[in-house]
Amino acid sequence: MGQRTENGILLDKVTFGYPGAKPIIDNFTLEVQPGSFTVIVGASGCGKTTLLNLIAGFTSPVAGSVIVGGKTITGPGPDRGVVFQGDSSLLGWRTVEDNVAFGLEIEGVGKAERLKRAHRALETVNLSADHKKYPRELSGGMKQRVQIARALVSDAPILLMDEPFGALDAITRGNLQAEISRIWEQDRRTVVFITHDIAEAVTLGDRVCVMRKNPDNTIYFRQFENELPRPRHKTDEKFGRLYDQIEESLNVDATSGSGAAA
């Protein structure tokens, strides 16, 4: 499938916070190109998940706009699939196929069609043989695959992922990184992926955005283009150089950067 054109994202001078407290994000601008794989890397508490929730429509800015496909969003929508960390969103009393098809059921899609689409999504994440199992019968990595399939089944052009592999062991995490990279290359959805792991960011992103809070509560934000060919290998000298640049940017004592908004 070729690159889609309806799935660009723009956060335009966005401010978000709670009454009586300093803004978590203040006058922040970020543009995500259609069909790109953008990774935002940073420590806990810097505002990464807040950005993702704004794009998902789970929260609304107090100033500025979040624009998807040229339209200002006012809440969640079927154009944005979300994958969370952990498995608490899976329904323990439903089988794998019924978990994946749940959103389609809510939309009123007929049983035959939603199961057909669920099986197609499960095939994409290599879980076809496990469609009748329950979440309790799955490993952590398999549960994450179910969540990815559930996001894919709607054919949403945008995929938002909030540290989806953070709780997994290194081997499973590596396997799922390869899986999501393969899926992205196959259909070129727009992906925004949150992580605190630099190696994961370099492995997955064609753009890596470094984000952190400065001591004065402003946001440091810098973007790195990643032109390494896929699949990427940690032993590659260029991989190591980009890793070092990102690590330095995360740790340097700076108050502004490319894309930063105070």
C-alpha positions in Angstrom: 0.0 0.0 0.0 1.3 3.4 -0.9 1.8 6.3 1.5 -1.5 7.7 2.8 -2.2 11.4 2.5 -5.1 11.9 5.0 -3.1 11.2 8.1 -0.8 14.1 8.9 -0.8 15.5 12.4 -0.2 19.1 13.6 0.0 20.3 17.2 -0.3 24.1 16.6 0.9 26.2 19.6 -0.7 23.8 22.0 -0.9 24.5 25.8 -2.2 21.9 28.2 -2.3 21.9 32.0 -4.5 21.9 35.1 -6.0 24.9 36.9 -3.6 26.4 39.5 -0.5 24.6 38.2 2.2 25.3 35.6 1.3 24.0 32.2 2.6 20.6 31.3 3.0 21.7 27.7 3.1 25.4 26.8 2.8 26.9 23.3 4.1 23.7 21.8 4.2 23.0 18.0 4.9 19.7 16.3 4.2 18.5 12.8 4.1 14.8 11.9 4.2 14.0 8.2 1.7 11.5 6.7 3.1 8.0 6.6 6.0 8.7 8.9 7.2 6.7 11.9 7.9 9.3 14.6 9.4 8.3 18.0 9.3 10.6 21.0 11.9 9.6 23.6 12.3 11.0 27.0 12.2 10.3 30.7 9.0 9.8 32.7 7.2 13.1 33.5 8.4 15.2 30.5 5.0 15.3 28.8 5.3 12.5 26.2 2.1 10.8 27.2 0.3 14.1 27.4 1.2 14.7 23.7 -0.1 11.3 22.8 -3.3 11.8 24.7 -3.9 15.2 23.0 -3.4 13.6 19.5 -5.7 10.7 20.6 -8.4 13.2 21.7 -8.5 11.8 25.2 -7.7 15.3 26.5 -8.1 18.8 24.9 -5.7 21.7 24.9 -6.5 24.8 26.9 -5.0 26.8 24.0 -3.9 26.0 20.4 -5.2 23.3 18.2 -4.6 19.6 17.4 -5.2 19.0 13.7 -5.4 15.6 12.1 -5.9 15.2 8.4 -6.6 19.0 8.1 -9.4 18.9 10.7 -9.3 20.1 14.3 -10.0 17.2 16.6 -12.4 17.5 19.5 -12.2 13.9 20.9 -11.3 10.3 20.1 -12.0 9.0 16.6 -11.8 5.9 14.4 -8.9 7.5 12.4 -6.6 7.0 15.5 -5.8 3.6 16.9 -4.1 3.5 20.3 -1.9 0.8 21.8 -1.1 1.1 25.5 1.6 -0.3 27.7 0.5 -3.4 29.6 -2.6 -5.6 29.1 -5.2 -4.1 31.4 -7.3 -3.0 28.5 -7.9 -6.6 27.3 -11.2 -8.1 28.3 -10.4 -11.3 30.2 -13.8 -13.0 29.5 -13.4 -12.6 25.7 -11.3 -14.7 23.4 -8.5 -13.2 21.4 -10.6 -12.9 18.3 -13.4 -11.3 20.2 -11.0 -8.8 21.9 -9.7 -7.8 18.5 -13.2 -7.5 17.1 -14.7 -5.6 20.1 -14.3 -2.1 18.6 -16.0 -3.3 15.4 -18.8 -4.8 17.5 -19.4 -1.4 19.2 -19.5 0.2 15.7 -22.3 -2.2 14.7 -20.3 -4.2 12.2 -21.9 -7.6 11.5 -20.4 -10.7 13.2 -19.2 -12.4 10.0 -17.4 -9.2 8.8 -15.9 -8.3 12.1 -14.5 -11.8 12.6 -13.1 -11.8 9.1 -11.3 -8.5 9.8 -10.2 -9.7 13.2 -8.6 -12.8 11.7 -6.9 -10.7 9.0 -5.4 -8.5 11.8 -4.3 -11.5 13.8 -2.6 -13.0 10.8 -0.7 -9.7 10.4 0.7 -10.1 14.0 1.2 -13.9 13.7 -1.5 -14.9 16.1 -3.9 -16.7 13.8 -3.5 -20.1 15.6 -4.3 -18.5 19.0 -7.6 -16.8 18.1 -9.7 -18.9 20.5 -7.5 -18.5 23.5 -8.2 -16.1 26.4 -5.8 -13.4 27.6 -4.9 -15.6 30.7 -3.5 -18.2 28.3 -1.2 -15.8 26.6 2.4 -14.6 27.3 3.1 -10.9 27.8 4.4 -10.5 24.2 1.3 -12.3 22.8 -1.0 -9.9 24.7 0.8 -7.0 23.2 0.3 -8.5 19.8 -3.5 -8.7 20.5 -3.5 -5.0 21.4 -1.7 -4.2 18.1 -4.1 -6.3 16.2 -7.0 -4.5 17.9 -5.6 -1.2 16.7 -5.0 -2.5 13.2 -8.4 -4.0 12.7 -10.2 -0.7 12.2 -7.7 0.2 9.4 -7.2 3.5 11.2 -4.6 5.5 9.3 -2.9 6.7 12.5 -1.4 4.4 15.1 -0.5 5.9 18.5 1.7 3.7 20.8 2.5 4.6 24.4 5.5 2.6 25.6 3.8 -0.6 24.4 6.9 -2.8 25.0 8.2 -1.3 28.2 7.2 -4.1 30.5 8.5 -6.9 28.2 11.7 -8.9 28.4 14.5 -8.0 26.0 14.0 -10.9 23.6 10.2 -10.4 23.3 10.7 -6.7 23.0 13.1 -7.1 20.1 10.7 -9.5 18.3 7.8 -7.0 18.6 10.0 -4.1 17.5 10.7 -6.1 14.3 7.0 -6.9 14.0 5.8 -3.3 14.2 8.5 -2.1 11.8 7.4 -4.8 9.3 3.8 -3.8 9.7 4.7 -0.1 9.2 6.7 -0.8 6.0 3.8 -2.9 4.7 1.0 -0.2 4.9 2.7 3.1 5.9 0.3 4.2 8.6 1.4 7.3 10.4 2.9 6.1 13.7 3.7 8.1 16.8 5.5 5.9 19.3 6.5 6.9 22.8 9.5 5.4 24.6 12.2 6.1 27.2 14.6 3.6 25.4 17.1 5.2 23.1 18.0 2.0 21.3 14.3 1.4 20.6 13.9 4.9 19.3 16.8 4.4 16.8 15.6 1.0 15.8 12.0 2.1 14.9 11.9 5.8 14.1 12.6 7.5 10.9 12.4 10.7 13.0 13.4 10.7 16.7 12.2 13.5 18.9 14.0 14.1 22.1 11.8 15.6 24.8 12.5 16.6 28.4 11.6 19.2 31.0 14.1 21.9 31.9 14.6 23.0 35.5 12.5 26.1 34.7 9.6 23.8 33.5 10.1 24.7 29.8 10.3 21.8 27.3 13.5 20.9 25.5 12.6 19.4 22.2 15.0 18.4 19.4 14.4 16.3 16.3 16.8 13.9 14.6 16.2 12.4 11.2 17.1 8.7 11.0 18.1 7.6 7.5 19.5 4.2 8.5 18.2 1.4 6.3 15.8 -1.2 7.8 16.3 -3.6 9.5 18.6 -1.7 11.8 21.4 -3.2 13.9 22.8 -2.0 17.1 26.3 -3.0 16.0 26.2 -0.6 13.1 28.6 2.3 13.6 26.0 4.8 12.3 23.4 3.4 14.8 25.9 4.0 17.6 26.6 7.6 16.5 22.9 8.5 16.4 22.4 6.8 19.8 25.2 8.9 21.3 23.8 12.1 19.8 20.3 11.4 21.2 21.8 10.4 24.6 23.8 13.6 24.7 20.7 15.6 23.8 18.7 14.0 26.6 21.4 14.8 29.2 22.8 18.2 28.0 22.0 21.2 30.1 19.9 23.2 27.5 16.9 25.4 27.6 15.9 25.3 23.9 16.2 23.3 20.8 14.8 22.6 17.4 11.1 22.4 17.7 11.1 23.6 21.3 8.4 25.9 22.6 8.7 27.6 26.0 
